[in-house]
Amino acid sequence: MRYVALKTLNRQRLESTPGIRVLLESNVVRIAPASVELEQRGRPLNLPNDDVLVCAGGELPTAMLKSIGILVEAHFGTAPARLAG
């Protein structure tokens, strides 16, 4: 049995949202300035990318992310002005 944390309704909403591609069973291998390299079901997958959203457990490891040069923006349920249509 495979454990999937994403609830069915949330998955359906994501999959029906234009511009969002759901990639279950994938792991981040490398984040580059304009792309992200993933491994999905044992196969490499390289995608062009502008932003990365990190969901890392219940509490975001902000200090650690900043210490390795990752920009961290918290929006608490609101879209950043540059993304709000």
N, C-alpha and C positions, 0 to 999 in steps of 0.2 A: 504494500500500500504506500502510495506517495503522499507526503504531506504538502499541502498547498495553502499558504497563509492568506492568499488573496481571495476574498469572498466573491462568490459568483456574481452578485449584482455589481460590485465594484469592478470586477473584471469586464463585464459586459459594457459598463459605462466607458471604461478606458478604451476597449477595443472599438467602440463606435465613435470615439472622438477623433476628428480629423487632426493629423499631425502627430498622433501618438502611436507608437508601435510597441506592442507588448511582447517582450522576449522572456518568457518563463524558462526555467532551467538553464540560466546563463550566469556567467561570472565575468567580472571585469578583470581583464589581464593588464591593460595599460590605458591611461588617459593621456592623450597628446593635445596640443593646442587646438587642432581643428578636426580631431577624430578620436574615436574610442575603439579599442580592440577588445572584443569579447570572446569567450569560449562558450558555445552553446551545444549541449549534448555531444561534447567531444570534438566539435569542429570549430575552427577559428572563424570569426566574423568581424570585419572591419567596417565601421560606419562613420560617415562624416558627422561632425557634432559641434554645436556651439556652446551648450551648457550641460552641466552634469548635476543631477539632483541626488544627494546622498541621503539614504534612509538607513541609519546605522543604529538599530535598537531603539530603546525608549528615550535615550538622551543623546543628542548629537555631540560627538567628540570635537567640539569647536576648537579648542586649544591645539589638539593634535593636528587637525586638518590645517589650521593656520600655520603651524610650525613647519609643515612640509610644502608651504606655498599655495595652498588651495584657498581661493576666495570663498568666504562663508557669508551668505546673506540670509537673515531670518525674516520671513514675511507673515508668519502666524496666520495662515489661512487667507491671505490676500495676495493678489498677483502683483509683481513688481510693475512699476509705471511703464517700463519699456515693453512689458508683455501684455498689459491690460489693453484690450482692443480699443 
